Amino acid sequence: MPLVRENIVNMAGYVPGEQPSDISVIKLNTNENPYPPSPRVLDAVQHITAEQLRRYPSPDAKAFRDAAARAHGISPDMILCTNGGDELLSLVFRACVGDGDNVAFLDPSYSLYPVLAALQDARKTILPYHIIGTHWEFPPDIFKLDAKLLLIVNPNAPSGTLADLPTLSRVIQAFPGVVLIDEAYVDFAPTSALALIPQHANVIILRSMSKGYGLAGMRFGYGIAQASLLAQLHKVRDSYPCDAVAIAAATAAITDQTYAAGTWDKIKNQRTQMSVALRSMGFTLPDSFSNFVLATVPAGMAAADVYQRLKNANILVRYFNLPGLTDKLRITIGTAEQNAALLATLKTLIAAP
Ligand SMILES: Cc1ncc(COP(=O)(O)O)c(C=O)c1O
């Protein structure tokens, strides 16, 4: 008798980006914020007491929900906290998708979605982006779906492109199930779908503290939706999904909006400079609204080879050996110094192909 369910045996697991132990590596492969979290975060972590560790934490991360509600101008019961944004995705899949149900998502987008669909033994409707030059658009089929769950990353990963709110609103109105708008990278974008929540009971927004707030090592994310939808998800979640240290750190981080916004401004400036420099070297890329760019390598070069040669030079970027992405590299925007090192190395690779 098989020890685990057949669909698990037959599926491939998610492969995360490399996390080298050598801290001298210039790490532009997993979209972390290159700047540290707010000093208030370290202060909060250093002031954790033994008593806080002895007790179970707040089951619903109350301090964070109150602080995030103030930051977003919404009510705390519209927020559900999870152990990273990825855990919110698991919750939504478990709550909304049963065996054989249909899940829809765009392609390319977050490569965890097909893995979560396989875990539920769900059917998949994969919607290829319409890519016209460097414009990425939703295919018309997105308005005619019959599925339990639709996942949209916005700004999208790995393209960095952004769908506008009227289009998102039309997609939501046309969709019969739950629409999850994955805003893991929204802090680097000019718009959010937050304003759509009051009009739509079937929408949930994913937020992550990993990118915008420099807390990838802490694991903290949250969902924003109407309280009626979240009440169902609360039944599915772990009793204590967020630990006391993570709650204290994330609360301090979201409270210090001025500091976080300062890092977003620096990253957006660097993104503009990086895009101009890459284009001047012959790379093509869509305008990014995120903290990374998706660059197609110049004719005559192979992305896998550029990836490897950058790695040999101690610089990690992300190469996806997936259909539609094999001629591209996803490059996280780093500090000015990190980006300069990347561009200098790329120049030497282009000079000696
Ligand atoms: C599109 C997207 N959604 C969600 C996440 C999850 O982020 P985390 O679990 O670190 O909060 C990521 C992380 O890389 C992502 O790229």
Ligand as a Chemical Component Dictionary entry (heavy atoms), coordinates in Angstrom:
data_LIG
# 
_chem_comp.id                   LIG 
_chem_comp.type                 NON-POLYMER 
_chem_comp.pdbx_formal_charge   0 
_chem_comp.three_letter_code    LIG 
# 
loop_
_chem_comp_atom.comp_id 
_chem_comp_atom.atom_id 
_chem_comp_atom.alt_atom_id 
_chem_comp_atom.type_symbol 
_chem_comp_atom.charge 
_chem_comp_atom.model_Cartn_x 
_chem_comp_atom.model_Cartn_y 
_chem_comp_atom.model_Cartn_z 
_chem_comp_atom.pdbx_ordinal 
LIG C1 C1 C 0 4.475 35.942 -6.221 1  
LIG C2 C2 C 0 4.791 35.564 -4.815 2  
LIG N1 N1 N 0 3.792 35.364 -3.963 3  
LIG C3 C3 C 0 4.012 35.025 -2.687 4  
LIG C4 C4 C 0 5.283 34.854 -2.215 5  
LIG C5 C5 C 0 5.443 34.404 -0.791 6  
LIG O1 O1 O 0 6.191 35.226 -0.010 7  
LIG P1 P1 P 0 6.500 34.902 1.500  8  
LIG O2 O2 O 0 6.019 33.508 1.806  9  
LIG O3 O3 O 0 7.969 35.048 1.658  10 
LIG O4 O4 O 0 5.727 35.925 2.304  11 
LIG C6 C6 C 0 6.369 35.029 -3.072 12 
LIG C7 C7 C 0 7.739 34.808 -2.621 13 
LIG O5 O5 O 0 8.701 34.756 -3.348 14 
LIG C8 C8 C 0 6.117 35.403 -4.413 15 
LIG O6 O6 O 0 7.113 35.584 -5.285 16 
# 
loop_
_chem_comp_bond.comp_id 
_chem_comp_bond.atom_id_1 
_chem_comp_bond.atom_id_2 
_chem_comp_bond.value_order 
_chem_comp_bond.pdbx_ordinal 
LIG C1 C2 SING 1  
LIG C2 N1 SING 2  
LIG C2 C8 DOUB 3  
LIG N1 C3 DOUB 4  
LIG C3 C4 SING 5  
LIG C4 C5 SING 6  
LIG C4 C6 DOUB 7  
LIG C5 O1 SING 8  
LIG O1 P1 SING 9  
LIG P1 O2 DOUB 10 
LIG P1 O3 SING 11 
LIG P1 O4 SING 12 
LIG C6 C7 SING 13 
LIG C6 C8 SING 14 
LIG C7 O5 DOUB 15 
LIG C8 O6 SING 16 
# 
